[in-house]
Amino acid sequence: YITKMKKIIDTGVWNIRSKYGLVFEGSGPRGEANCAGDIVRAEILLALHGYPEYFNDVERIVRNHLLASQFLNPYITTGPAGATIPKDTNDNIYTNAAIRACGGFAFTLPNDLVDLSYVDLAADLVEGATSGLIDVWNAILTDEGSALRVNLLFSKTTPVIEIRSYIPAQGRVELVVKRSGDLYVRIPNYVNTAQLSLSVNGGPATKQMSGSYLRIQQLANPSTVVIEFEQTLVQDQETIGGTTYDVQWLGD
């Protein structure tokens, strides 16, 4: 099952997705967040079963597509092109529609959200995106008993660790570990680990990589760990649906 999934993710899916997980609805040009959520869920399964490199793609999709697709503006009062919202009928209630839609997920275009003067949400987008984000939340941390493994660099607080991520604004992650043992923190593949800095309880610490994870051994209880690295700026191009876009990547 894992092997077949890997082949699909590595080959077939790239025919219909962008680097940040946008998948067109039918012939396009609108992207569906539920499809991005499906890719994220599949890649998390792969990452947790021997292929941690897929966590890089998961973070990129979440930051650039899933979170960006969530509708958070309850103050929209007009429809397409400034048209007024229709009056309520027995079949459709338009009053406070934007407020009621908050937290849902909208269709997106390759380079921006759909015109937010008109909110276009769908139940399958909400379900698929939410399911993907739930899997992301659960995969951030793996508790291995004698060690904690941070797989995704998103903020999270649990009884055993507090994770504060400043990405993408800064290449900085702060961790407060509340029990003794080893800590593994996954470092994104765009980071130059030779230039990465590590401090434990305010002092410099020796860097030791274990695959794509930074390993900090035998932490006392509690300990504060700070990891810092440069957020690279890269120019790129990507063709989506026959249109070529100039892309500027900050980190992932």
Salt bridges, closest charged atoms under 4 A:
ASP10 OD2 - LYS6 NZ 2.83
GLU25 OE1 - ARG30 NH2 3.00
ASP38 OD1 - ARG41 NH1 3.99
GLU43 OE2 - ARG17 NH1 3.82
ASP57 OD2 - ARG17 NH1 2.69
ASP57 OD1 - ARG60 NH2 2.68
GLU59 OE1 - ARG63 NH1 3.50
GLU59 OE2 - ARG186 NH1 3.06
ASP120 OD2 - ARG30 NH1 2.26
ASP135 OD2 - ARG41 NE 3.60
ASP143 OD1 - ARG179 NH2 2.51
GLU144 OE2 - ARG149 NE 2.69
GLU162 OE2 - LYS178 NZ 2.89
GLU174 OE2 - ARG172 NE 2.76
ASP182 OD2 - ARG215 NH2 3.13
GLU228 OE2 - ARG172 NH1 2.71
ASP236 OD2 - LYS19 NZ 2.41
ASP252 OD2 - ARG63 NH1 2.78
